[in-house]
Amino acid sequence: MTPARTRRLTLVGSVLGAAVVALDGTVLTVAQPSLGRDLDTSLAAVQWTSTAYLVTVAALLVFAGRLGDRFGHRRVFAIGAIGFGVTSAGIGFAPDIGWVIGLRVLQGVAGALLQPATLGLLRAVYPAELLARPIAWRTSAIGLSAAAGPLVGGALTAQLGWRSVFFLTVAPAAVAGVSALLVRLPPSAEGTAASNAAASNAVTSDATAPVLGGAALDLPGAGLLGGALAALVFTLAEVPGRGPSPAVWIGLAAATALGTAFLRHERRTRHPLLPPAVLRAPTVAPALGVLLAASAALFGTLFLVTYFLQDVLALDPLACALRALPLALAMVVAAPASATLSRRRGPRRTVVAGMSSLTLGTLLASGFRPETPVLMTSAAFVLLGAGFGAVMATATTAVVRAAPLGAAGVAGGLQQTAMNIGPALGVATATTLAAGRPSAEALTPALLALAAAAAIGTLLATCLPTAHRSTTLTPAPALRDAER
């Protein structure tokens, strides 16, 4: 198989995998009321169809990325994609809510395997100087899928019932998995991650550490980090319904305790879950901070603005989705455009411009009133979408590119973790600040706080490099050799 065909198949699989996950999240939101009525279950049980998935994914993302580094991202991606499709089909046939929730947990495992591998695969087959464009296409696919979800999901649910929205993702997930299986990397490329990891551990071999795939895995660290992230995401997901209740404070205390224990463990173990090479990269921490701030600002804003459009302007879900469509369209355009801008102007200027656009869009949305003209709401959505598309594509490229090839999966897991925690944090912040206020008056204080978070992200963006720096490890060496 030629290197060009390998890259095309890899890009198809990566884009489809990311799109399937994005589509699944938005179509489920539309289908949940029908699911609850059909299965005759409580609202709390229906909410667990989302919470169970989110908590499982958050707990496993980084470890799943590490598995890709050890065993090869192609295999892990294929398992995740096919598993995602199989569990989607299973949910479509589920007889009761218990089966739905249980299968959503399994789907969360598959999603955790799938998501970091979409980035790890791209890092493995594309040279560093060509990485920005495929990541931008992946970002555009996520935006398009997220926008299409409410429209397609609403139509399917109305005509065929809630089960149809789960069958919707079966075929693209299968195609993504098969695409990965069809990729035939040279043996040296498939073994690069594992061999690099093994080499890095050879000097400090620990006979008591569990060894899988020729290199030790930090299972205690994975357990501590997974527990901390699961507790944090579960707590943040509970805030909109419970507010700052004792259960929420207990959850935050548990997340803090487990997170502290994880950091202490990582400093002492000879085989850390988070490789020092990733943590020492000067680009990784600010880029992750930017992604966290951007996703918190965007999703917190969208959460409250959706209530404003439906409760204050009395728009139905379909009309609401159409009103917000400029956001998705702007994101689809901005992501690939940001790749060109980053190459010419550097990642720092690109991300600063994107975060500034996101901040301005949030500020504009904070002034929405019943008499606000459609042109102004559309302008706010365009600013939000354009800013987030540019930031997500460029900051993601910065994280993945800065990581050594043997730790690309961990870098992808960290990026996906930021993109999972950010929305939960933004929604929790928005609901806390909007609590007790009428929908028409709740936007201003909450969105001003989210705009401040976006502004902090803008400051973090100034820590990114002015130009892409070369890495010490040449990406995709086997593919380069094959091209000679």
Salt bridges, closest charged atoms under 4 A:
ASP24 OD2 - ARG104 NH1 2.89
ASP38 OD2 - ARG163 NH2 3.97
ASP69 OD2 - ARG66 NH1 3.98
ASP69 OD1 - HIS73 NE2 3.19
GLU129 OE2 - ARG480 NH2 3.14
GLU190 OE1 - ARG74 NE 2.90
ASP218 OD1 - HIS265 NE2 2.72
GLU238 OE1 - ARG242 NE 2.45
ASP481 OD1 - ARG484 NH1 2.49
GLU483 OE2 - ARG7 NH1 3.12
